[in-house]
Amino acid sequence: MVALSVSSTNTEDRADVQDLAGGIFDGFFWEGRR
């Protein structure tokens, strides 16, 4: 389980945070359920 939390009041940061979260998510190797 992975949890990621980012706090920002600047709406312009949303795209950067979304890219960061996507990069972290893509960095893991996902194996299907058996």
N, C-alpha and C positions, 0 to 999 in steps of 0.2 A: 504494500500500500504506500502510495506517495501522496503527500499533501503539499500544496504550494499556496502561499498566501502573500499578497502584495497589497500594500495600502498606499493610495495616492488620491489626492483631491483634484489632480490635474487630468481632465478628460483627454488631453493630447497624449498622455502616457498609455492609453488603452491599446493602441496598435503595437507598441513596443512590448507591453506585458503579454499580449496575445501571441506575438512571435516568440517570446521567451518560453512561454508555457508550451507552445507547439514544438519547439526545439527540444525541450526536456522530454516531452511525451514521445517524440520520434526517436529519442536516444535510447529507448529501452527496446529489448527484443521481446516481442509478444508471441507467446505460444498458445495455441488453441487449447480449449478444455479437452480432457481425455475422459 
